[in-house]
Amino acid sequence: MSSTHAHSHDHHGHDHDHGHAHGHDHSHANVSGKEKKLIFAFVLTTLMMVVEMVGGFWSGSLALVADGGHMLIDALALLLAIAGAWFARRPADARRTYGYGRLEVLAGFVNALTQFVLVAFIAYEAVTRLFEPTHILSGMMLVVALVGLVVNLLVLSTLHGHAHDDVNLAGATLHVIGDLLGSVAAVVAALLVRWMGWNWADPVLSLLVSLLILNSAWRLLRRSSHILLEGVPEGMNTDDVAQALRGADASIRDVHHLHVWQLASGSRMATLHAELHDGASSGTAIRAINQLLAERFSIQHVTVQIESEPCPDEMRDCAGPGCR
């Protein structure tokens, strides 16, 4: 559900017109569905974590212990994601006028950081095991790893299909994918230990999985950090946006002071100055700007400062796209 409103007031000799097309869809049905997925994934992950930790210590398998430790981190990550989704639908207040949506991004950021801690733990244990091999009960290891593989596939299918920009669910999904890779590695390691007697396969495959986790964690860390730093949304060029805005309506003479960023999951925002031709309608210009940004760039929250004369701030501090 979106609504558009505009108002203007005189400030330092020129008008400020704000056209906001709100696209913050925090409907209870959508959010509750997301929370149900996360809670289901949390319960399954916690139960499987207990099974893998017990099975890992009993069988002597580092791959199972590592995957169990990964699941422990995942359970905490999913719990954080649940909290992020819950806070995200809290209404805005006097102190947080944009609401709590960015907590989803913060949850994704923290989830990525926990992966680095996990990788360090796996690497340390794997190197230790390579120099000091231990006896492994491959039969028990194989059974537990297969069960973990099935559970992780189920959890992943539950979380699959989240929005590309939703770094909260992306963070949770990343952890589950890491678990899935860990379970695959544990199955392969169990087969190699059981049929080939290669005990070293257990720590080596654990190291390989940790490298895959590290790569995914780095990508998520970059994405969430970019949003927290209010960077331009991925795949968007502000020069292209500014050029398109100049042609949005015949009343627009120039566009400058353009800033585009992302508040949270898919919630893109923009502010800009629009200089109009003499006698042009500010309402017409605002509607054209809102429509173009929504349809071509998926920007639903726009603040426009309308100017009928050259911007007095332009030469002083204009540093964004569209500056002359």
Number of C-alpha atoms within 10 A of each C-alpha: 9 11 11 15 12 16 11 16 12 9 8 7 12 17 18 21 23 22 25 24 23 19 19 19 13 16 10 10 9 10 16 15 11 19 19 13 19 25 17 14 26 23 15 17 27 18 14 23 25 15 17 26 23 16 22 24 15 15 21 19 29 26 33 34 25 30 32 28 20 26 31 20 21 28 26 17 28 32 19 23 31 24 16 23 25 18 16 21 18 12 13 13 10 7 7 9 9 13 17 20 23 24 22 28 29 21 27 30 23 18 28 27 16 17 27 16 13 19 21 14 15 23 20 12 17 23 15 12 18 15 9 9 14 14 10 21 17 23 14 16 28 24 15 24 29 17 15 29 22 13 21 25 15 15 23 20 13 17 18 13 10 14 12 10 20 17 29 32 30 26 30 28 25 24 27 27 19 24 29 24 22 32 31 20 26 34 25 19 30 31 19 17 22 17 10 11 13 13 21 18 21 28 27 20 21 28 24 15 26 23 14 15 23 20 13 17 25 14 12 22 20 13 19 27 16 17 23 18 11 16 15 18 21 12 7 12 13 17 13 11 20 22 15 16 24 19 16 19 17 13 20 26 17 20 26 24 22 21 21 21 21 22 24 25 20 19 21 24 25 19 19 23 21 30 23 22 16 12 8 15 13 25 16 13 24 26 18 19 24 23 17 19 22 18 10 10 15 15 24 24 23 22 21 26 23 26 24 18 14 13 19 12 9 14 11 8 10 15 14 16 19 22 15 12
